[in-house]
Amino acid sequence: MTAAHSAGCFISFEGIDGSGKSTQARMLADRLRAEGREVVLTREPGGSPGAEEIRKLVLEGDPDRWSAHSEILLFTAARRDHLERTIEPALKAGKIVICDRFADSTRMYQGLSRGDLRALVDELHRLMIGREPDLTLLIDMDPAKGLSRALGRGGSEERFEGFGEGLQAQMRAGFLALAKEYAARFTTIDGTRSIEAVARDVHAAALAHLPQVAAR
């Protein structure tokens, strides 16, 4: 499925843990709403009741209780439910969907960090999801700084932050490689600057990809 099949615009945010992408996704949603646009802000894993239940299974508790293959299936199931119940209905209604993580995160965290399973992730995506975002905003961040931020949040969802700086560095390199692989939809933004400076670049990148119609 391509962007031409829907009336809205699908924007995803990606980046290592602690990159500030969640904050930037929220700020972009708020600004676009203030401009009169209809926006749905969502996240992965999660974004629909069924997907939120799966989120608890994979992000809380013993990180070793799922095999790599089982974990990929769980994330794919969550994404399918999210797509059916939240993303596609909003796009068909002409809304802007802003998603904190999407399939690129699974390509990284499950496809690379737990073995060379990228091909499996991509095949499941082709079979069960069948679409990419219209625009992916990669908030690039130094791995050590990102990890410090992520661990400083506290809470029970430390499934990947707990893997350490080595994983963060691997994921950063992987995201930058994805940005080259999918250059047509990726925009990489320096996340080491002030929140306001990053937000300005995020907003400009989003406006360049939004449908050229008057905001409602």
C-alpha positions as CSV (number, residue, x, y, z in Angstrom):
1,M,0.0,0.0,0.0
2,T,1.3,3.5,-0.8
3,A,0.5,6.9,0.3
4,A,-1.6,7.4,-2.8
5,H,-4.2,5.0,-1.4
6,S,-5.0,7.2,1.5
7,A,-6.1,10.8,1.9
8,G,-4.1,11.6,5.0
9,C,-0.4,11.7,5.8
10,F,1.5,9.2,7.9
11,I,4.6,10.5,9.8
12,S,6.8,8.3,11.9
13,F,9.5,9.2,14.4
14,E,12.5,7.0,14.9
15,G,15.7,7.1,16.9
16,I,17.6,5.4,19.7
17,D,16.2,5.4,23.2
18,G,16.5,8.8,24.8
19,S,16.8,10.7,21.5
20,G,13.9,12.9,22.3
21,K,11.7,11.6,19.5
22,S,8.6,11.1,21.8
23,T,8.8,14.7,22.9
24,Q,9.3,15.9,19.3
25,A,6.3,13.8,18.1
26,R,4.1,15.4,20.7
27,M,5.3,18.9,20.0
28,L,4.7,18.4,16.2
29,A,1.2,17.1,16.9
30,D,0.4,20.1,19.1
31,R,1.7,22.6,16.6
32,L,-0.1,21.1,13.6
33,R,-3.3,21.0,15.7
34,A,-2.8,24.7,16.5
35,E,-2.6,25.3,12.8
36,G,-6.0,23.8,12.3
37,R,-5.1,20.3,11.1
38,E,-6.6,17.0,12.4
39,V,-3.9,14.9,14.0
40,V,-3.8,11.5,15.6
41,L,-0.7,11.0,17.8
42,T,0.0,7.4,18.5
43,R,2.9,5.0,19.4
44,E,4.4,1.6,18.9
45,P,4.3,-0.9,20.3
46,G,0.8,0.1,21.2
47,G,-1.7,2.6,19.8
48,S,-4.8,0.4,20.0
49,P,-6.2,-1.7,22.9
50,G,-4.9,-5.0,21.6
51,A,-1.5,-3.6,20.8
52,E,-1.2,-2.0,24.2
53,E,-1.7,-5.4,25.8
54,I,1.1,-6.8,23.6
55,R,3.3,-3.8,24.6
56,K,3.1,-5.0,28.2
57,L,4.2,-8.5,27.3
58,V,7.3,-7.4,25.4
59,L,8.5,-4.3,27.4
60,E,7.9,-5.4,31.0
61,G,9.2,-8.4,32.9
62,D,12.1,-10.7,32.2
63,P,13.6,-9.6,28.9
64,D,14.8,-13.1,28.1
65,R,11.3,-14.8,28.3
66,W,10.7,-14.5,24.6
67,S,12.9,-15.9,21.8
68,A,13.9,-13.6,19.1
69,H,11.4,-15.2,16.7
70,S,8.5,-15.0,19.2
71,E,9.2,-11.4,19.9
72,I,9.1,-10.5,16.2
73,L,5.8,-12.2,15.9
74,L,4.4,-10.3,18.9
75,F,5.6,-6.9,17.5
76,T,4.1,-7.8,14.1
77,A,0.7,-8.7,15.7
78,A,0.7,-5.5,17.6
79,R,1.5,-3.5,14.5
80,R,-1.3,-5.2,12.5
81,D,-3.9,-4.4,15.1
82,H,-2.6,-0.8,15.4
83,L,-2.8,-0.4,11.6
84,E,-6.3,-1.8,11.3
85,R,-7.8,0.0,14.3
86,T,-6.0,3.3,14.5
87,I,-3.7,4.2,11.6
88,E,-5.7,3.3,8.5
89,P,-9.1,4.7,9.7
90,A,-7.4,8.0,10.5
91,L,-5.7,8.2,7.2
92,K,-8.8,7.4,5.3
93,A,-10.5,10.2,7.2
94,G,-7.9,12.6,5.9
95,K,-6.1,13.0,9.2
96,I,-2.3,13.3,9.9
97,V,-1.1,10.3,11.8
98,I,2.1,10.9,13.9
99,C,3.5,7.6,15.2
100,D,6.3,7.3,17.8
101,R,8.2,4.4,16.2
102,F,6.9,2.1,13.5
103,A,8.4,-0.8,11.5
104,D,11.9,0.7,11.3
105,S,12.3,0.1,15.0
106,T,11.5,-3.6,14.6
107,R,14.0,-3.8,11.7
108,M,16.6,-2.5,14.2
109,Y,15.8,-3.8,17.7
110,Q,14.5,-7.3,16.6
111,G,16.0,-7.6,13.2
112,L,19.5,-6.8,14.2
113,S,20.1,-6.8,18.0
114,R,18.8,-10.3,18.5
115,G,20.5,-11.9,15.5
116,D,20.6,-11.5,11.8
117,L,16.8,-11.6,11.4
118,R,16.2,-8.5,9.2
119,A,15.0,-10.6,6.3
120,L,12.4,-12.2,8.5
121,V,11.2,-8.9,9.8
122,D,10.9,-7.5,6.2
123,E,9.0,-10.5,5.0
124,L,6.5,-10.4,7.8
125,H,6.1,-6.7,7.2
126,R,5.4,-7.3,3.5
127,L,2.9,-10.0,4.3
128,M,1.1,-8.5,7.3
129,I,1.6,-4.7,7.2
130,G,2.2,-3.7,3.6
131,R,2.9,0.0,4.0
132,E,5.6,2.4,5.1
133,P,5.2,6.0,6.5
134,D,5.0,8.8,4.0
135,L,7.8,10.6,6.1
136,T,10.1,9.2,8.7
137,L,11.9,11.7,11.0
138,L,15.0,10.2,12.5
139,I,16.2,12.1,15.6
140,D,19.9,11.4,15.7
141,M,21.5,11.3,19.1
142,D,24.9,10.4,20.7
143,P,24.5,6.9,22.1
144,A,25.9,7.7,25.6
145,K,23.7,10.8,26.0
146,G,20.7,9.0,24.8
147,L,21.2,6.1,27.2
148,S,21.7,8.5,30.1
149,R,18.4,10.2,29.2
150,A,16.5,6.9,28.8
151,L,17.7,5.4,32.1
152,G,16.9,8.7,33.9
153,R,13.2,8.3,33.0
154,G,12.8,5.4,35.4
155,G,9.6,3.3,35.1
156,S,9.1,-0.3,34.3
157,E,9.6,-0.2,30.5
158,E,13.4,-0.6,30.2
159,R,13.4,-3.6,27.9
160,F,16.0,-2.2,25.6
161,E,17.6,0.6,27.5
162,G,18.9,-2.1,29.9
163,F,21.1,-3.6,27.1
164,G,23.6,-0.8,27.5
165,E,25.6,1.7,25.4
166,G,26.8,-0.9,23.0
167,L,23.3,-1.6,21.8
168,Q,22.6,2.1,21.6
169,A,25.6,2.6,19.3
170,Q,24.7,-0.4,17.2
171,M,21.1,0.9,16.8
172,R,22.3,4.4,16.0
173,A,24.4,3.1,13.2
174,G,21.6,0.9,12.0
175,F,19.1,3.8,11.9
176,L,21.5,5.9,9.9
177,A,21.9,3.0,7.5
178,L,18.1,2.8,7.2
179,A,18.0,6.5,6.4
180,K,20.2,5.8,3.4
181,E,18.3,2.7,2.4
182,Y,15.0,4.5,2.5
183,A,16.3,7.9,1.5
184,A,13.0,8.9,-0.2
185,R,11.1,9.0,3.1
186,F,13.7,9.6,5.7
187,T,14.8,13.0,7.0
188,T,17.6,12.9,9.7
189,I,17.6,15.7,12.3
190,D,20.4,16.5,14.7
191,G,18.8,15.8,18.2
192,T,21.8,17.1,20.2
193,R,20.5,20.7,20.0
194,S,17.9,22.5,22.1
195,I,14.4,21.1,22.0
196,E,13.1,24.2,20.3
197,A,15.8,24.1,17.6
198,V,15.0,20.4,16.9
199,A,11.3,21.2,16.8
200,R,11.7,23.9,14.2
201,D,13.5,21.5,11.9
202,V,10.9,18.8,12.6
203,H,8.0,21.2,11.7
204,A,9.7,22.3,8.5
205,A,10.3,18.8,7.4
206,A,6.7,17.8,8.1
207,L,5.3,20.8,6.2
208,A,7.3,19.8,3.2
209,H,5.6,16.4,3.1
210,L,2.0,17.3,4.1
211,P,-0.7,17.5,1.4
212,Q,-0.7,21.0,-0.2
213,V,-4.2,21.9,1.0
214,A,-5.4,24.6,3.4
215,A,-5.3,23.6,7.0
216,R,-8.7,23.0,8.4
